[in-house]
Amino acid sequence: MAMVVYDEESNKTMKNLHKQVIVSKIGDFSIKLKQSFQENGVSGCLWPSSAILSQYLHLNPTLVENKTVIELGAGTGLAGIICSKLGGSTIITDHEDHISVARENCKLNDISDCCCLALNWGSNTQEFILKHDIGHPDVIIGSDLCYIEDSFHLLLETLLSLSSAHTLIIFCNAVRYHKNKKFREMAQEYFRIKVIQTEVDFNKTSVELIELKKIQNYS
């Protein structure tokens, strides 16, 4: 298990939510990110969970190298951009009202070999799959997706539609204990869940990395 640590750059992301452009250092990559707090609220900013997920992928590049990857709820698109730089064939997705932030950041970092697509979770997923002719990806990633409890069933519906029994799902979430517990309780009916590691950020907030694999019966 690779150790992921919060460096000074990760701390700065929490202090500079209102900066229009920041630079996130992930391993040997320096990623420029446009933030849009005023237009997109919290979804338009870089949060520690996204940086930690990106660091984890950078330390474990074979997870995404030469793999098909879909990022859900991408926000700034940092993790998806890192996957692309590590050799993944990457689709970055977010709600139609927020995907423009990730699109701009792909352009800002000269990422031309991944695409940014609007995806609203739930029943829209099947339409999304048909429209874009998307097969089951090798990997699905996401950060801070277990935030709004009312959306958990939509997230699970989307995961069930997108994944196969061979798809590796990697989430990094700030630990909001009752919310994380509720999501895992809902998800364990359909997925095998493994906690990879838990870290603590500079504000003493735990961040949890988990893996999910679909149970064969639901493939």
Salt bridges, closest charged atoms under 4 A:
ASP28 OD1 - HIS58 NE2 2.84
ASP97 OD2 - HIS95 ND1 3.55
GLU104 OE1 - LYS34 NZ 2.87
ASP144 OD1 - ARG176 NH1 3.67
GLU149 OE2 - HIS178 NE2 3.28
GLU149 OE1 - LYS182 NZ 3.17
GLU208 OE1 - ARG184 NH1 2.66
